[in-house]
Amino acid sequence: MVLTKQWFCIYRTRVGTRLNKNPLGGYDTHRMKTCITCGMPFEGAHANDVALETREGLICVYDIKDGKIKSPEDIFEGGVQFFMMQVTNNNRDLAERLIRKNMKSLGYWKKRPFIGLDGAEATDQEFRQAIAKLSSE
């Protein structure tokens, strides 16, 4: 039997888990590889976007410059720009709150807090809506 690709994503970068709705009922869970600094999943069009592998995990091409991990501020700004273009219709305040919530959920930043993580975060509902919008594209 061939299972269709009809699934919805309950994408949670903090645990890298995707729950796939199984057409036969229930859910199938699998761990997906994600960037430890921004949470980008290494699948689909981004399956080969791994630039660096460290003891802690994989880092994407967007968070590396000259073979080294970018500064926290540069990664934060890259996330803000991404959310502004893809999700928030150039609403910088919401984009900052989304990336702040995302980065604070990642183990990499829990060990390396920086001033950019201080401030308001997106609500759980705002974050779910943003991820749903990304998943539908």
Secondary structure, 3 states (H helix, E strand, C coil): CCCCCCCCCCCECCCCEEEEECCCCCEEEEECCECCCCCCECCHHHCCCEEEECCCCEEEHHHEECCEECCHHHHHHHHHHHHHHHCCCCCHHHHHHHHHHHHHCCHHHHHCCCHHHCCCCCCHHHHHHHHHHHHHC
